[in-house]
Amino acid sequence: MDEKEPDLKIFEAEKQLKQTSDMERKHGTAYTNYLNSFIKVEDRRYLPNDSVVLRQVPLRAAVGTMVMTPSQFNEVHLPTLGKFIYFSDKSVANDPLTMALAEREKLNVSKTLSTIIFVSTRDSKGFCVSGYIDLEQSLRCFQGAGVKGHPWADIFAGRRRLEPNQQDLSFITWNNGKVFYNDSDNYKIIPDAVKGLCFLYKGDGSLLTIEKYITDEHPRCKFIESPKHGSTVIYDHRIRRKM
């Protein structure tokens, strides 16, 4: 029994070392993705390589935008192993949209409520864009290090705007008329000639008809005009059974 104890200790030490190494690599990838979110097309056009571009990010960031250091990023964005960090627990800006989403974050993570956000705003290049975002999936994707998604800690803190993208449920760039649709883990998109755009919640089979939510003044439909994020609408679905 005593002879096996050193082997067991070595095994546990190697296992811990591997977990630490994997986590460090995961954190590094997440921070690189974070820096990439600040980079514009012209930056890559005029600067020689990716490492130079990334080093220039803090210097070339827009006025009023704070770029976090790696240690600040890890503290804010990355949870300890196996623990979910609620981004709204850190800081919530005094903005009607961020405050409304902060009220819904834990309910979405616990699968009590499912929220879809419609956002109509301008992207970093000044073009009008709009789209529908699955809040729960977006939170979960950004929680996983290395997954590019909406920077929720910065959004809740008021450092960044919420902008839809091509990976969301829907996305429209109005300058060229391009439209993108994607099913999420929670919703299947169902375009209907009569009902318009509908979202089928996969967990309980409920159909969310966007047009009906708006025209019937649905109690779970909330219009919000945000000074920072633009025109937004929140659609809430109370999940019928625990997932």
Protein Blocks (a to p, Z undefined) as FASTA:
>chain_A
ZZmmmmmmmmmmmmmmmmmmmmmmmmmmmmmmmmmmmpcfklmmmpmblklmmmmmmmmg
cehiacddfklmmmmmmccehiacdfklmpccddfklmmmmmmmmmmmnomaccdddddd
ddfkopacdddddfklmmmmmmpghiacddfklmmnopaccdddfklmbdcdfknopacd
dddfkbccdddfklopadddfknopacdfklmmmnopakbccdddfklopadddddddfb
dZZ
